[in-house]
């Protein structure tokens, strides 16, 4: 198996192929023990960029790196929280090229991994045939391709349930849930095998870290610390995205625009990422 994560097993969260009436051109993956993305073979960095212009459909990829393989095929690594290589660089197999994230059109931190043929075609190739990762939901041993047993679904959790996260919780990508999110009331957006998608954090958390509570009254938009859509803000030192990944230092102190305000967090338009409002100040 070609594993795009530096270490550990890999979880398949969305398949290559038809999805919701459209064709999903790649496969969505989460590393079970590492968020560091690596080159799976020697290649040249063709693109390393962050797309924010929503007139360009590529904005959905957010932060992404494109590697051109030696045979001309193009390998895309999308939704990264950080890019650690520059266009024109030559990378070796196993070299870290970025950190998994949820930039662009993403619901929870993951890697969208996509393979395209040589040239400028927008058609995709079968990333599963290339990588050896099965095109089935589940967790797979990166060394043997063997499917690992999933935890039993906790039938007590259903969409719309009010929940809280317990001390020591981690997201399913292995990133620790920041302390300020522990003990608050959230809503189950979706249930999976042994995990729930926390609507307000746009992230998956295993059932063992979740406790059912009475749902709190929904909070209206635009109520957090006076921030409103269109406000100009700066990100403070020590800031982390709502998925727990640290905001790179190069993004601190710059002026950004608030795209949306909800549940103690703001969506930074230029980064296509959510940041807790405690890490934001007016510019």
Helices and strands as residue ranges (DSSP letters): E 10-14, E 17-19, E 22-24, E 26-31, E 36-38, E 43-50, G 57-61, E 63-69, E 74-78, E 82-83, E 90-91, E 96-99, E 111-116, E 124-125, H 127-131, E 138-140, E 147-148, E 162-165, G 179-181, E 185-192, E 195-198, E 203-206, G 207-209, E 210-213, E 232-235, G 249-251, E 256-262, E 265-268, E 273-276, G 277-279, E 280-282
